[in-house]
C-alpha cells in the first residue's frame, strides 16, 4: 500500500486494537440517522456519567480524547468522563451533546476477514465512534477517531476537539515527533511524502496472562496522532504503534 493510499484511508480506518481492525465500512447497511443508541449489550453504563444532566452537558466547550476515555470539559473543569470500555455511555453522551449522528452497521467479515461486527457513529464529520458488538481483547468497547479540530453541538455552540496536552487536528507537531523516542513513533511514506504516527499517551496495558510474544506483537497501545508531513490529520484511540499483527 502506498503512502497516498494510507493517508486517504487514515480518516476512515479504525486501526489495530488488540489484534482487531475496525473500519467505517460501507459494504454493510448504508449510513442512516441514528434515532436511538444501539450498542453492545456487554457494555454497562456508569452511573455517574449516565446521570449527568443536559444542562451540564450544554456547558461543555471541549472534548479531549485520552488513551482510554473521552473527557468532556468546560474550561479546565471536567464535566463528565466516558470510559472507552463503556460504549453505551460514550455514544449516549455524544448523542446528547452533539445531536443525531449518521450511522453505519457492519457485519462480521464485511470488507475483510479482520472486520468485527459493530455500529459506527459519526457526528458532523468530526467525531467517529465504532461501537463493537463484542469488546476487543484489549478491553475497549469502542474505537474513536477525531477528524477535525471542532464540532458543533446540538445547542449551536462550537465544541473544541483535542487530544492529550491540547493537540488538535491541523497542528504542526514537528518538534514532538523529533523529540519522541523511536518506540513511540512510526514513519510512513518516502522522503518527499512523509507521514507519521505518534503515540501521544499510552494506555490499554496488556493483561497479566498475555505472553511476552503477544505483548510485543501488539506494540504500544494508546491514543495516537496521524500526520500528513508533520501536520495532524487524525487523532485516534486505541491506535498502537509498532503493532506487528496483521489481524
Secondary structure, DSSP 8 states (H G I E B T S, - for coil): --HHHHHHHHTTEEEEETTEEEE--SSSEEEEE-SS----TT----HHHHT--HHHHHT--EEEE-SSEEEEEETTEEEEEEETT-HHHHHHHHHHHH---EEEEE-TTTTSTTB--EEEEEETTTEEEEEESS--TTS-SEEEEE-SSEEE-TTS-EEEEEEGGG--TT-B-HHHHHHS-GGGEEEEEETTEEEEEEEEEE-----TTS-HHHHHHH-B-EEEEEEETTEEEEEEES--BS-----
